[in-house]
Amino acid sequence: MATASVEVVYRGIYQKSLAQRIVRAIVLAARKENKTGITFGRYGDSPERNGVPAKQFAVVANDQQELEAFLARYEPDNNDVTIVLDDTLCKGVESWAWYGLQPITKLLKRGGILLVASLLEASEIIDMVHARDDEYTLAVVKNAASFSGLWVYKDDHTEARFLGALTKVAPHVVTLDSAEQAMKDEWGDELKNKSARLSHDRVRTQTVEAGEGSTAETYSFELLDWQEMREGVTIPGIPVRDENTGWSGGYRPGRNEYFKKFSTRSMRPVVDFDKCIKCTLCWLQCPDSVFDVTPEGLYDPNMNACCGCGVCEAVCPVEDCIVMVREDQFEDNASQYEEWKKNKDSYKQWADEKMAYGKGQTRSHGYMRRGVYQAESADIIQEVLGDNR
């Protein structure tokens, strides 16, 4: 076996412990096969704020010399498998430094495997992933995104199910037998082994052809050569406000054109402008100054700046004026206010459809009452295992 690399993409803070457990289990399973391995995180030198895309890696090799030779490269850019713990990340991630928005498959090798947790159909996931010039395999673990809060681990068997699915789609990384041995030693829970075996049997794969997928453009920035950098560590200031908006009587705060936060969110707000009472609470309480004040005194959420925290929905005093909706329901970051101004009737129909979906969806994270996560975990385990617990 040549050296194999697995990348786990997760949402910062919410899924950190989950991602770490998955890569640790991969290496422990590899050692059951007399191989060696290592795990490490990326973005560990920067704050993992709510929802910010972050990564863990597991590298498995036949021996220590082979492992060290592989790790001599700084960037693991040819991963055998990319594991995605929240399917909304398939729309792309804004990584650390100034790379811009990267396709979720950017670091996946030619012919590699994209392993995603999702309740969506494979075709819906493919529509979110940026098209490549070569084929790859999409594998889907039927599972909602597993979130808890901060660094709290949500024990709903997600790590076991991903490990089981991995052994099916990429047995050259680790086998099911070695994974079961590792899980037994590490967690001592036969129920998790059963979850892994069921996931191994149930995971479904589909070949994604070259050119198939989203044609949405990514963005990137021109990076300075070291000779072009200024002395010292400096960050250029940005204006307090943008005077060139063309809005008579409106207000848009100045925003850093290089830092866009939309890849941090799994949900976004949809606004019914006809219900807005102009109370200003969404504008005042938004932690990222997302809302632009329109000439009519309405509040338009800028989707390039929104991180999907849900504060606006929580503070809005009018029922169904602001509803958080899953990110996979949208194809762009267009202004809702501009669409409302163009045609209020068609916007109302669009907003009602999105809000109806939003109110019926399972919240992946946000403001939940005490005990919801435990109840969800129990329901998920029961759904997977049925009456054979």
Helices and strands as residue ranges (DSSP letters): E 4-11, H 16-31, E 36-42, E 53-61, H 64-71, E 79-84, G 87-91, E 93-94, E 101-102, E 108-118, H 122-128, E 136-142, H 158-169, H 176-187, H 190-202, E 204-208, G 226-228, G 262-264, E 267-271, G 273-275, H 281-285, E 291-293, E 299-301, H 311-315, E 322-326, G 327-329, H 336-342, H 344-360, H 372-385
